[in-house]
Amino acid sequence: AAEQIFRIQLKKIAHPSNGIDVRKLAEGACEKGLSGAEIVGVCREAAVRAMEEDMNARMVMMHHS
């Protein structure tokens, strides 16, 4: 379920097609016991981190998560 939530959220966020390891993100979310809403928050926070790193960022990268 966590993997599906990440995939849905990533459809809304510009990211490199081969640069986000959805399985790794989902495993980490499950290990931490994150809810679906918390996973959505992780995705939003990654977008904010990308903008903090570079206001002109065009993509969210794995290191932003």
C-alpha positions as CSV (number, residue, x, y, z in Angstrom):
1,A,0.0,0.0,0.0
2,A,2.8,2.4,0.9
3,E,4.4,1.9,-2.5
4,Q,1.2,2.7,-4.3
5,I,0.7,5.9,-2.3
6,F,4.3,7.0,-3.2
7,R,3.6,6.2,-6.9
8,I,0.4,8.2,-6.8
9,Q,2.1,11.2,-5.2
10,L,5.1,11.0,-7.5
11,K,2.7,11.5,-10.5
12,K,2.1,15.0,-9.1
13,I,5.8,15.8,-8.5
14,A,8.5,16.3,-11.2
15,H,11.2,13.8,-10.6
16,P,13.8,11.8,-12.7
17,S,12.2,8.6,-14.0
18,N,15.1,6.5,-12.7
19,G,16.1,8.6,-9.8
20,I,13.5,7.7,-7.2
21,D,13.5,4.3,-5.6
22,V,9.9,3.8,-4.7
23,R,10.4,0.4,-3.1
24,K,13.1,1.8,-0.8
25,L,10.9,4.7,0.2
26,A,8.0,2.4,0.9
27,E,10.1,0.0,3.0
28,G,11.4,3.0,5.0
29,A,7.8,4.2,5.5
30,C,6.6,0.8,6.7
31,E,9.6,0.4,9.1
32,K,8.6,3.7,10.6
33,G,4.9,2.8,10.7
34,L,3.9,5.8,8.6
35,S,0.2,6.3,7.7
36,G,-0.9,7.1,4.2
37,A,-1.3,10.8,5.2
38,E,2.2,10.8,6.6
39,I,3.5,9.4,3.3
40,V,1.8,12.3,1.5
41,G,3.5,14.6,3.9
42,V,6.9,13.1,3.2
43,C,6.4,13.8,-0.5
44,R,5.4,17.4,0.1
45,E,8.3,17.9,2.5
46,A,10.7,16.5,-0.2
47,A,9.4,19.1,-2.6
48,V,9.9,21.9,0.0
49,R,13.5,20.6,0.6
50,A,14.2,20.7,-3.2
51,M,13.1,24.4,-3.3
52,E,15.1,25.2,-0.2
53,E,18.2,23.8,-1.8
54,D,17.5,25.6,-5.1
55,M,14.6,28.0,-5.6
56,N,14.7,27.1,-9.3
57,A,14.7,23.3,-8.8
58,R,12.9,21.6,-11.5
59,M,12.8,18.1,-9.9
60,V,12.7,16.4,-6.6
61,M,15.5,13.9,-6.1
62,M,15.9,10.9,-3.8
63,H,18.1,12.9,-1.4
64,H,15.3,15.3,-0.8
65,S,13.2,12.6,0.9
